[in-house]
Amino acid sequence: MATTLSVGIIGCGKIAHADHVPNLLNVKGVSIDALHDVSPKQMNLLNNAFDLNATCYKTLDALLSASLDAVVICTPNSFHYPQTMSALKAGLHVLCDKPMAATTAECTRMIAAARKADKILHINQTLHYWPVFIALPKLVAAGKIGKVQHIRCLRFHSTSPDVGWSPGAKWFVSSAYDGGIVLDIGVHMADVMKWIGGPVTEVFAITDTRAPKIDVADNTRALMRFENGATGVLELSWTAASNSGLLEVYGEKGTLRMGFAPDGQIELIKQTCRSPEPSISHPKPPKSSPTSQQAFVDAVHGKAPSRTPGELGREAVALCEAILKSGEQRRYVKVKRFE
């Protein structure tokens, strides 16, 4: 492989503008040489916004036939599986945005295809590259709060992504594109809860559609049972009166929480029945972390394994799959485990 990694971008919408392209341009030895989108306008906007001078391809097959080393898949959810499979078949490394796919069966086939092609399959589970989230499981592993008993995660938004994040991108709220709040936000936050608390064995969920003229869940409450006996509650909404986010981890010896303080810092709280005044400290997260895109490039060059390979992406999808199934059937659902 040449020193410079030649990359193609598949899908030129908001996530390409806001995350993938700017972060790739900050990685040494990367050249964005090709773009593909069903909209020529979107390709031109991305090309011009970052002065890429990339070749715009009208079809996916044309881009995959170009002399590239890797692709980044930034398309709506329903395209992640077929486009990843096509790219791997073409002999390219793949950075696929989250969710990896809509089902664990698709994820499994993607992993097998990457192994067969001997290519990197890296999933953009971005919170694994945010210092504040990296710190939480490390603090738990270090015994700062003792054995975890309960995790609560809340992400409430006043609008769905097609209104607030990427105006007009209706695929976020369309079942035809595997949209909905569970695969959009739940795939991040359920993954973080598992990262902190360990494997989840079963889920009971309530999923609702409260906004008009959409056919996917935009509100979810999911109760989780962890393998170690702990419990968790995941609360998600796109129809709240305000935007809120918090994460609480309750242990036998203390509590970790973030989202309450104005600057989003971590709080470590110690309190006993004999000590009415809590002791609050603020553990410092790592000062920096490589971006998901830097980690992908490092994995391609063999410098370090991916932190978020297909296997991790599949486990995040397995949690979402269980939440959605439970919401439909109103019963506890076992979370799939993989060897």
C-alpha positions in Angstrom: 0.0 0.0 0.0 1.2 3.5 -0.8 2.3 5.8 2.0 -0.8 8.0 1.2 -4.1 6.3 1.9 -6.5 7.0 -0.9 -10.1 7.3 0.4 -13.5 7.5 -1.1 -16.5 9.0 0.6 -19.9 7.3 0.0 -22.7 9.6 1.0 -22.0 13.4 1.1 -24.6 14.5 3.7 -24.4 16.0 7.2 -22.2 13.4 8.9 -19.6 13.6 6.1 -19.5 17.4 6.6 -19.6 17.4 10.3 -17.4 14.4 11.2 -15.7 12.2 8.6 -14.2 14.6 6.2 -12.8 17.2 8.6 -11.4 14.5 10.8 -9.9 12.6 7.9 -8.2 15.8 6.7 -6.5 16.1 10.0 -5.0 12.6 9.6 -1.5 12.6 8.2 -1.1 10.7 5.0 -4.8 10.6 3.9 -6.1 11.8 0.6 -9.8 12.1 -0.1 -9.9 11.3 -3.8 -13.4 10.2 -4.6 -17.0 11.0 -3.8 -20.3 9.3 -4.5 -23.9 10.4 -3.7 -27.2 10.1 -5.4 -27.3 13.9 -5.4 -24.7 15.6 -7.7 -25.5 18.8 -5.7 -24.4 17.1 -2.4 -21.2 15.9 -4.0 -20.3 19.4 -5.3 -21.2 21.0 -1.9 -18.8 18.6 0.0 -16.1 19.0 -2.6 -16.2 22.8 -2.5 -16.7 23.1 1.3 -13.3 21.4 1.9 -11.5 22.1 -1.4 -11.1 18.4 -1.9 -10.6 18.3 -5.7 -12.0 14.8 -5.5 -13.6 13.0 -8.5 -17.3 12.8 -8.3 -18.8 9.4 -9.3 -22.4 9.0 -10.3 -22.6 5.4 -9.4 -21.2 3.3 -6.5 -19.7 0.8 -8.9 -17.7 3.5 -10.6 -16.3 4.7 -7.3 -15.4 1.1 -6.2 -13.6 0.6 -9.5 -11.3 3.6 -8.9 -7.8 3.2 -7.5 -8.7 3.5 -3.8 -7.5 1.9 -0.6 -10.5 2.5 1.6 -14.0 4.0 1.7 -16.1 5.8 4.4 -19.8 4.9 4.3 -21.9 7.9 5.4 -25.2 7.0 3.9 -28.6 6.3 5.6 -28.8 3.2 7.8 -30.4 0.8 5.3 -27.4 1.2 2.9 -24.7 0.4 5.3 -24.9 -3.4 4.8 -25.0 -3.6 1.0 -22.5 -0.9 0.5 -20.0 -2.4 3.0 -20.4 -5.8 1.4 -19.7 -4.3 -2.1 -16.7 -2.3 -0.8 -15.2 -5.4 0.8 -15.7 -7.4 -2.3 -13.9 -4.7 -4.2 -10.9 -5.2 -1.8 -11.3 -2.0 0.1 -11.0 -1.2 3.8 -14.2 0.1 5.3 -15.1 2.8 7.9 -18.8 2.4 8.3 -20.9 4.9 10.2 -23.2 3.7 13.0 -25.4 1.7 13.2 -23.2 -0.9 11.5 -26.4 -2.4 10.0 -30.1 -2.9 10.9 -29.8 -6.5 12.1 -27.2 -8.7 13.8 -27.5 -11.2 10.9 -26.3 -8.5 8.5 -23.5 -7.5 10.9 -22.3 -11.1 11.0 -22.1 -11.3 7.2 -20.2 -8.0 7.1 -17.7 -9.4 9.7 -17.2 -12.6 7.7 -16.7 -10.7 4.5 -14.1 -8.5 6.1 -12.2 -11.5 7.4 -12.4 -13.2 4.0 -11.1 -10.1 2.3 -8.5 -9.5 5.0 -9.6 -5.9 5.3 -10.3 -3.6 8.2 -14.0 -3.1 9.1 -14.2 -0.2 11.5 -17.5 1.1 12.9 -17.9 4.8 13.8 -19.1 4.3 17.4 -17.7 7.7 18.2 -18.2 7.7 22.0 -15.3 5.3 22.3 -13.0 8.2 21.2 -14.4 10.9 23.5 -12.2 11.3 26.6 -15.1 11.8 29.0 -16.7 8.5 28.0 -13.3 6.7 28.0 -12.9 7.7 31.6 -16.1 6.2 33.0 -15.4 2.5 32.4 -11.8 3.0 33.5 -13.0 4.5 36.8 -15.4 1.6 37.3 -12.7 -0.9 36.5 -10.4 0.8 39.0 -12.9 0.2 41.8 -13.8 3.8 42.4 -17.5 3.1 43.1 -17.3 -0.7 43.8 -19.5 -3.2 42.1 -22.0 -1.5 39.7 -25.6 -1.8 40.8 -27.5 0.4 38.4 -26.9 2.6 35.3 -29.3 5.3 34.1 -28.8 7.0 30.8 -31.1 9.7 29.5 -30.9 11.5 26.1 -33.9 13.8 25.4 -34.2 16.1 22.4 -36.8 18.5 21.4 -36.7 17.5 17.7 -35.8 14.6 15.6 -32.6 14.7 13.5 -34.5 15.6 10.3 -35.5 18.8 11.9 -32.6 19.8 14.2 -29.4 17.9 13.1 -29.9 17.6 9.3 -33.0 19.5 8.2 -34.9 17.7 5.5 -33.2 14.3 6.0 -36.5 12.4 6.4 -34.8 9.0 6.3 -34.1 9.5 10.0 -37.8 9.0 10.7 -38.6 6.4 8.0 -38.7 2.7 8.5 -37.8 2.2 4.9 -34.3 3.4 5.7 -34.1 1.7 9.1 -34.5 5.1 10.9 -35.7 5.7 14.4 -34.3 6.8 17.7 -33.1 3.3 18.8 -30.7 2.8 15.9 -29.8 6.5 15.9 -29.1 7.3 19.5 -29.7 4.0 21.3 -26.9 2.4 19.3 -24.5 4.9 21.1 -25.9 5.0 24.6 -26.8 1.3 25.0 -23.2 0.5 23.8 -21.8 2.9 26.5 -23.9 1.2 29.2 -22.6 -2.2 28.1 -19.0 -0.8 28.0 -19.4 0.3 31.7 -21.6 -2.5 33.1 -20.6 -5.5 31.0 -22.7 -7.8 28.9 -26.5 -7.3 29.0 -28.6 -10.5 29.2 -32.1 -9.3 28.6 -34.2 -6.2 27.9 -37.8 -5.0 28.4 -38.7 -1.9 26.4 -41.5 0.4 25.7 -41.2 2.1 22.3 -43.6 4.8 21.2 -44.2 6.9 18.1 -45.4 10.3 19.3 -44.7 12.7 16.5 -47.2 12.8 13.6 -46.5 11.4 10.1 -43.6 9.1 10.9 -43.5 5.3 11.2 -40.6 4.7 13.6 -40.1 4.9 17.3 -39.2 8.4 18.5 -39.4 7.6 22.3 -38.0 4.6 24.1 -37.7 3.4 27.7 -35.6 0.2 28.1 -34.9 -1.7 31.3 -31.8 -3.9 31.1 -30.5 -6.8 33.2 -26.7 -7.1 33.1 -24.9 -10.4 33.4 -23.3 -9.4 36.7 -26.8 -8.7 38.3 -26.9 -5.0 37.8 -29.8 -3.2 36.2 -30.0 -0.3 33.8 -32.5 2.1 32.3 -32.1 3.8 28.9 -34.5 6.7 28.3 -34.6 8.3 24.8 -36.9 11.0 23.3 -37.1 13.2 20.2 -40.3 14.9 21.5 -39.2 16.5 24.8 -39.6 20.1 25.7 -35.9 20.6 26.0 -32.6 18.9 25.2 -31.1 17.0 28.1 -28.5 14.3 28.6 -27.2 12.6 31.7 -25.5 9.4 32.7 -25.5 7.9 36.2 -23.6 4.9 37.4 -24.5 3.7 40.9 -22.1 1.4 42.7 -21.8 -0.1 46.2 -19.2 2.5 47.2 -20.2 5.6 45.3 -21.8 7.1 42.2 -20.4 8.5 39.0 -22.5 10.9 37.0 -22.1 13.3 34.1 -24.5 15.8 32.5 -25.5 17.7 35.7 -22.5 20.1 35.8 -22.6 23.0 33.3 -19.3 22.0 31.7 -20.2 18.3 31.5 -17.5 17.1 33.8 -17.6 13.8 35.7 -18.7 13.8 39.3 -17.6 11.1 41.7 -20.0 11.1 44.7 -19.3 9.3 48.0 -22.0 9.4 50.7 -23.0 7.1 53.6 -25.9 7.1 56.1 -23.4 8.4 58.8 -22.2 11.2 56.5 -25.1 13.4 55.4 -22.9 15.7 53.4 -21.7 14.0 50.2 -18.1 14.1 49.2 -17.9 15.2 45.5 -14.7 15.1 43.4 -14.2 15.5 39.7 -11.9 12.9 38.1 -10.1 14.1 35.1 -10.7 12.3 31.8 -7.7 11.8 29.4 -6.6 15.0 27.9 -7.0 13.7 24.3 -7.9 10.7 22.3 -7.4 9.8 18.6 -10.5 10.4 16.5 -12.4 7.4 15.1 -10.9 8.3 11.7 -7.3 8.4 13.0 -7.9 5.0 14.7 -9.2 3.6 11.4 -6.1 4.7 9.5 -3.9 3.4 12.2 -5.6 0.0 12.0 -5.3 0.0 8.2 -1.5 0.6 8.5 -1.2 -2.1 11.3 -0.2 0.4 13.9 -3.0 -0.6 16.4 -6.1 -2.7 16.3 -9.4 -0.8 15.8 -11.1 0.1 19.1 -14.5 -0.2 17.4 -14.3 -3.2 15.0 -17.3 -4.9 13.4 -17.6 -7.2 16.4 -18.2 -4.3 18.7 -20.6 -2.7 16.3 -22.5 -6.0 16.1 -22.9 -6.0 19.9 -24.3 -2.5 19.9 -26.8 -3.5 17.2 -27.7 -6.6 19.2 -28.8 -4.4 22.0 -30.9 -2.2 19.7 -32.4 -5.3 18.1 -33.5 -6.6 21.5 -35.0 -3.2 22.5 -37.0 -2.9 19.2 -38.2 -6.5 19.5 -39.2 -6.1 23.1 -41.0 -2.8 22.2 -43.0 -4.6 19.6 -43.8 -7.7 21.6 -44.1 -6.1 25.1 -42.0 -8.9 26.7 -38.5 -9.5 28.0 -36.1 -10.3 25.1 -32.8 -12.0 25.5 -29.8 -10.2 24.0 -27.9 -12.2 21.4 -24.4 -13.3 22.4 -21.6 -14.1 20.0 -18.7 -16.5 20.2 
